[in-house]
């Protein structure tokens, strides 16, 4: 794995896509994720922007992904609880159940061969579409290097 490439790609992508003023995402996490690794090995946060998370905080989320009961359970990231609304081949979308924001909040989780990309956004359908484009672009960049 070319960590230098991943870091450079993240920095460039995050500077364009994550923030508060008109950018599609409010926060994102790139988690080093190996689904077949022993459960005692914590997944590590490779990169994060707009959120401060620790591997221990993400333990419940990683266990949720590993159990693969996406529509039967909810998961927590930060102070928010999410419920999966859509599932696709290598990604899923979820909506925040305890938000106070009128337009709502959502998350897109996309799995690559080496990472989970967790992208958080504010808003509804239009915001979700913009967030998905941003997420897909970063995963495409990673895929070009066969990670």
N, C-alpha and C positions, 0 to 999 in steps of 0.2 A: 504494500500500500504506500502510495506516495503522499505522505502527510503534508509535505510542503505544498503540493498541488491542491490538496483539500483545503488547507488553511488559506491559500491565496484565492481560491474560487469562492470560499465562504466570505472572506472579507469584501471582495468585489460585489458579490450577490447581496450580502446583508446591507451594504451601504446604499444600495439602490432600492431594496424592497422592504426594509424593516425600519419602522419609526412611527411618528404620529401624524405628520402633515402630508396627507395624500398618498402615502405609501400603502401597498396592499396588506402588509402584515404589521401587527403590533409587537410581536415577539416570535422567536424561533429557537429551537434546540436541535442540534445534530448529535445524536446519541450513537456511539460505537456499539453495535448490537450484533451478537452472534446467537441466534436462537437455539443452536445445539450445544452451546457451552454449558458447563455445569452450573446449577442454580446458585452455588456459593460465590461464583464470580459475578461481581456487580458490573453492569454495563456502565461505561464511562461517558461523560459528556465531552464530546470532542470540541464543540463550539456552542456558544449561546449568545443571544443578543436580545435585549429588551426584557429579559427575565433572569432572575438569579435562582437557579435550582441546584440542588446537590444530588449526587447519585442515590443517597438514602431516601430523599424525598420522592425520587422517581421510581423507587422499588415497586410500589403498588401498580404504577402504570406499566412497567416492564412485565410484571407478573400478569397483568391484564392482557397484554399483547401475546405473551407466551401461551396463556390458557386458550386463546382464540375463541372465546365465547363472547364475541363482540356485541351481539344484540341481546345478550342475556344479563349483562352487567353494566355498571357505569364505572368511570375512572376519574381520578382527581389529578389535576396539574395546578400547582400553586394553591390558591384558595378556591378554585372553581371545580365543580363537578360536571362531567360531561356524559352525554348519552349519544351513542352512535346512531346516525341517521341514514348513512349510506355506506355500503361496502363494495369495493371493487377488487380486482385481482391483487394488486400490491399496495393498496391504500384504502383509507376510510375517512369519513367526515363525521364530526360530532358537534352537537350544539350544547352550550352551557345551560345547565338547569337552574343555577342560582344567581344569574346575572341581574344587575339592577339597571343595565343599559337598555333603553327602549327598543333599539334595533337588534339587540342580542349580541352574542359572542359565539364564535365557533373555532374549531380546530381541524386541521387536515393533517393526517399522519400517513407518510409514505415510506415504505420499506424498500431499501436497495439491498444489494448483496452484503453490504458491510455496515449500513447505518439505518437508523430511524430518523426521519426528518419530521419534526413536530412544529407546525406553523400555526400560530394563533392570530386571529383577526377579529375585528369588531364589525358588526353589521349582519346583513341578511344575504339574499340571493346574489345581488350584484357584487357585494364584498367577497362572498365565497368564490365567485367566478374569478375575480382578480387575484385572490389568494392562491387559487388552484393554478393559474398561469405562472405565478411566481415560483411556486413549489415545483411544478413540472419542469420549469427552466433550470433550476438548480440540480434536480435529479438527472436531467439530461446531460448537464455538464459533467457530473460525476460519472455517468455511464460512458461518456466518451473516453474515459481513462480506464474503463473496465474494472471499477472498484467493487 
